[in-house]
Amino acid sequence: MRTILSCGLAALLLAGCATSPRQTAAELNRRDPEYATRECRQARAEAAQFDEQRNGRMIVAVAGNLVVPFAGAAAGAAMGKIKEDRKRDLNKRLRGACTSDPLARR
Protein backbone atom coordinates (compact mmCIF):
# COMPACT_ATOMS: atom_id res chain seq x y z
CA MET A 1 0.00 0.00 0.00
CA ARG A 2 2.82 2.41 0.85
CA THR A 3 4.47 1.71 -2.47
CA ILE A 4 1.32 2.63 -4.37
CA LEU A 5 0.92 5.85 -2.40
CA SER A 6 4.58 6.74 -2.88
CA CYS A 7 4.40 6.13 -6.63
CA GLY A 8 1.24 8.19 -6.90
CA LEU A 9 2.80 11.05 -4.98
CA ALA A 10 5.93 10.90 -7.12
CA ALA A 11 3.80 11.14 -10.26
CA LEU A 12 1.99 14.18 -8.86
CA LEU A 13 5.25 15.87 -7.94
CA LEU A 14 6.71 15.30 -11.38
CA ALA A 15 3.68 16.81 -13.10
CA GLY A 16 4.43 20.49 -12.53
CA CYS A 17 1.92 23.17 -13.43
CA ALA A 18 4.03 26.16 -14.38
CA THR A 19 6.21 26.22 -17.48
CA SER A 20 9.91 25.87 -16.88
CA PRO A 21 11.67 29.25 -16.91
CA ARG A 22 14.25 27.84 -19.33
CA GLN A 23 11.47 27.00 -21.79
CA THR A 24 9.90 30.43 -21.33
CA ALA A 25 13.25 32.10 -22.03
CA ALA A 26 13.75 29.95 -25.13
CA GLU A 27 10.33 30.97 -26.48
CA LEU A 28 10.96 34.71 -26.20
CA ASN A 29 11.06 36.81 -29.37
CA ARG A 30 14.71 37.73 -29.90
CA ARG A 31 13.74 40.56 -32.28
CA ASP A 32 11.79 42.41 -29.61
CA PRO A 33 13.59 45.63 -28.59
CA GLU A 34 13.16 44.75 -24.91
CA TYR A 35 15.11 41.51 -25.40
CA ALA A 36 18.44 43.37 -25.47
CA THR A 37 17.87 45.28 -22.21
CA ARG A 38 19.91 44.69 -19.06
CA GLU A 39 16.84 43.58 -17.09
CA CYS A 40 16.06 40.95 -19.72
CA ARG A 41 19.63 39.65 -19.73
CA GLN A 42 19.55 39.34 -15.94
CA ALA A 43 16.18 37.55 -16.00
CA ARG A 44 17.40 35.15 -18.71
CA ALA A 45 20.56 34.41 -16.70
CA GLU A 46 18.44 33.64 -13.64
CA ALA A 47 16.17 31.39 -15.73
CA ALA A 48 19.20 29.51 -17.06
CA GLN A 49 20.37 28.82 -13.50
CA PHE A 50 16.93 27.76 -12.21
CA ASP A 51 16.97 24.21 -10.82
CA GLU A 52 13.68 22.37 -10.47
CA GLN A 53 15.06 19.77 -8.00
CA ARG A 54 12.48 17.17 -9.01
CA ASN A 55 14.62 14.26 -7.84
CA GLY A 56 15.19 15.87 -4.45
CA ARG A 57 11.47 16.40 -3.88
CA MET A 58 10.71 12.81 -4.83
CA ILE A 59 13.40 11.46 -2.49
CA VAL A 60 12.07 13.56 0.40
CA ALA A 61 8.53 12.38 -0.27
CA VAL A 62 9.38 8.67 -0.51
CA ALA A 63 11.85 8.64 2.38
CA GLY A 64 9.51 10.66 4.58
CA ASN A 65 6.66 8.27 3.88
CA LEU A 66 8.83 5.36 4.91
CA VAL A 67 9.63 6.98 8.26
CA VAL A 68 6.25 8.53 9.09
CA PRO A 69 3.27 7.81 6.83
CA PHE A 70 2.06 10.90 4.94
CA ALA A 71 4.80 13.12 6.42
CA GLY A 72 6.84 12.73 3.26
CA ALA A 73 3.81 13.52 1.15
CA ALA A 74 3.25 16.74 3.05
CA ALA A 75 6.92 17.72 2.85
CA GLY A 76 7.09 16.93 -0.87
CA ALA A 77 3.91 18.89 -1.54
CA ALA A 78 5.24 21.90 0.38
CA MET A 79 8.51 21.81 -1.53
CA GLY A 80 6.60 21.51 -4.80
CA LYS A 81 4.40 24.49 -3.96
CA ILE A 82 7.42 26.67 -3.20
CA LYS A 83 9.09 25.70 -6.50
CA GLU A 84 5.90 26.29 -8.49
CA ASP A 85 5.58 29.77 -6.97
CA ARG A 86 9.19 30.57 -7.85
CA LYS A 87 8.72 29.31 -11.41
CA ARG A 88 5.56 31.39 -11.85
CA ASP A 89 7.25 34.52 -10.50
CA LEU A 90 10.35 34.06 -12.67
CA ASN A 91 8.21 33.47 -15.78
CA LYS A 92 6.29 36.66 -15.03
CA ARG A 93 9.55 38.56 -14.57
CA LEU A 94 10.92 37.17 -17.86
CA ARG A 95 7.83 38.22 -19.80
CA GLY A 96 7.79 41.64 -18.18
CA ALA A 97 11.46 42.36 -18.83
CA CYS A 98 11.85 40.80 -22.28
CA THR A 99 8.56 41.59 -24.02
CA SER A 100 7.24 44.93 -25.18
CA ASP A 101 3.69 43.84 -24.37
CA PRO A 102 3.97 41.34 -21.47
CA LEU A 103 0.20 40.77 -21.23
CA ALA A 104 -0.18 39.76 -24.88
CA ARG A 105 0.77 36.12 -24.18
CA ARG A 106 -1.64 35.58 -21.31
Sine and cosine of phi, psi and omega as CSV:
sin_phi,cos_phi,sin_psi,cos_psi,sin_omega,cos_omega
0.00,0.00,-0.68,0.73,0.02,-1.00
-0.88,0.47,-0.60,0.80,-0.02,-1.00
-0.90,0.44,-0.67,0.74,0.01,-1.00
-0.90,0.44,-0.70,0.72,0.03,-1.00
-0.90,0.44,-0.66,0.75,0.01,-1.00
-0.90,0.43,-0.67,0.74,0.03,-1.00
-0.91,0.41,-0.64,0.77,0.04,-1.00
-0.90,0.43,-0.66,0.75,0.03,-1.00
-0.91,0.41,-0.66,0.75,0.02,-1.00
-0.88,0.47,-0.64,0.77,0.03,-1.00
-0.90,0.43,-0.64,0.77,0.03,-1.00
-0.91,0.41,-0.63,0.77,0.00,-1.00
-0.93,0.38,-0.57,0.82,-0.03,-1.00
-0.97,0.23,-0.31,0.95,0.00,-1.00
-1.00,-0.05,0.99,0.17,-0.02,-1.00
-0.96,0.29,0.41,-0.91,-0.04,-1.00
-1.00,-0.05,-0.74,0.67,-0.07,-1.00
-0.98,0.19,0.50,-0.86,0.05,-1.00
-0.94,0.35,0.58,-0.81,0.03,-1.00
-0.89,0.45,0.69,-0.72,0.02,-1.00
-0.86,0.51,-0.51,0.86,0.05,-1.00
-0.90,0.43,-0.65,0.76,0.02,-1.00
-0.93,0.36,-0.65,0.76,0.04,-1.00
-0.88,0.48,-0.69,0.73,0.01,-1.00
-0.91,0.42,-0.59,0.80,0.00,-1.00
-0.94,0.35,-0.46,0.89,-0.04,-1.00
-1.00,0.04,-0.04,1.00,-0.01,-1.00
-0.93,0.36,0.51,-0.86,0.03,-1.00
-0.98,0.20,0.92,-0.40,-0.04,-1.00
-0.96,0.29,-0.25,0.97,0.01,-1.00
-1.00,0.02,-0.11,0.99,0.03,-1.00
-0.92,0.38,0.69,-0.72,-0.01,-1.00
-0.88,0.48,-0.47,0.88,0.00,-1.00
-0.96,0.29,-0.31,0.95,-0.05,-1.00
-0.90,0.44,-0.48,0.88,-0.06,-1.00
-1.00,0.00,0.03,1.00,-0.04,-1.00
-0.97,0.26,0.32,-0.95,0.00,-1.00
-0.90,0.43,-0.64,0.76,0.00,-1.00
-0.88,0.47,-0.64,0.77,0.01,-1.00
-0.92,0.38,-0.67,0.74,0.03,-1.00
-0.87,0.49,-0.66,0.75,0.01,-1.00
-0.91,0.41,-0.67,0.74,0.01,-1.00
-0.91,0.41,-0.63,0.77,0.04,-1.00
-0.92,0.39,-0.61,0.79,0.04,-1.00
-0.91,0.42,-0.64,0.77,0.04,-1.00
-0.92,0.40,-0.62,0.78,0.04,-1.00
-0.91,0.41,-0.60,0.80,0.01,-1.00
-0.92,0.39,-0.48,0.88,-0.02,-1.00
-1.00,-0.03,-0.08,1.00,-0.05,-1.00
-0.91,0.41,0.76,-0.65,-0.01,-1.00
-0.89,-0.45,0.83,-0.56,-0.05,-1.00
-0.98,0.21,-0.39,0.92,0.03,-1.00
0.79,0.61,0.69,0.72,0.00,-1.00
-0.91,0.42,-0.65,0.76,-0.02,-1.00
-0.91,0.42,-0.64,0.77,0.01,-1.00
-0.89,0.45,-0.65,0.76,0.02,-1.00
-0.91,0.41,-0.64,0.77,-0.01,-1.00
-0.92,0.39,-0.66,0.75,0.01,-1.00
-0.89,0.45,-0.68,0.73,0.03,-1.00
-0.88,0.47,-0.68,0.73,-0.03,-1.00
-0.90,0.43,-0.74,0.67,-0.04,-1.00
-0.93,0.36,-0.73,0.69,-0.02,-1.00
-0.91,0.42,-0.64,0.77,0.03,-1.00
-0.91,0.43,-0.60,0.80,0.04,-1.00
-0.93,0.37,-0.49,0.87,0.04,-1.00
-0.95,0.31,-0.55,0.84,-0.01,-1.00
-0.99,0.16,-0.84,0.55,0.01,-1.00
-0.75,-0.66,0.89,-0.46,-0.03,-1.00
-0.81,0.58,0.71,-0.70,0.03,-1.00
0.95,0.32,-0.15,0.99,0.07,-1.00
-0.94,0.34,-0.64,0.77,0.04,-1.00
-0.91,0.41,-0.60,0.80,0.03,-1.00
-0.90,0.45,-0.68,0.73,0.01,-1.00
-0.92,0.40,-0.67,0.74,0.01,-1.00
-0.91,0.41,-0.68,0.73,0.03,-1.00
-0.90,0.43,-0.64,0.77,0.03,-1.00
-0.91,0.40,-0.64,0.77,0.02,-1.00
-0.91,0.42,-0.68,0.73,0.04,-1.00
-0.90,0.44,-0.65,0.76,0.03,-1.00
-0.90,0.44,-0.65,0.76,0.02,-1.00
-0.89,0.45,-0.68,0.73,0.01,-1.00
-0.89,0.46,-0.70,0.71,0.00,-1.00
-0.91,0.41,-0.64,0.77,0.02,-1.00
-0.90,0.45,-0.64,0.77,0.04,-1.00
-0.90,0.44,-0.67,0.74,0.02,-1.00
-0.91,0.42,-0.65,0.76,0.03,-1.00
-0.89,0.45,-0.70,0.71,0.00,-1.00
-0.88,0.48,-0.69,0.72,0.00,-1.00
-0.91,0.41,-0.66,0.75,0.01,-1.00
-0.93,0.38,-0.63,0.77,0.06,-1.00
-0.89,0.46,-0.66,0.75,0.03,-1.00
-0.90,0.44,-0.66,0.75,0.02,-1.00
-0.91,0.42,-0.66,0.75,0.04,-1.00
-0.87,0.50,-0.75,0.66,-0.02,-1.00
-0.91,0.43,-0.61,0.80,0.00,-1.00
-0.94,0.35,-0.60,0.80,-0.06,-1.00
-1.00,0.06,-0.45,0.89,-0.15,-0.99
-0.93,-0.36,0.03,1.00,-0.05,-1.00
-0.80,-0.60,0.69,-0.73,0.02,-1.00
-0.91,0.42,-0.59,0.81,0.03,-1.00
-0.83,-0.56,1.00,0.07,-0.12,-0.99
-0.90,0.43,-0.37,0.93,-0.03,-1.00
-1.00,0.04,-0.11,0.99,-0.05,-1.00
-0.92,0.39,-0.48,0.88,-0.05,-1.00
-1.00,0.01,-0.03,1.00,-0.05,-1.00
-0.99,0.12,0.00,0.00,0.00,0.00
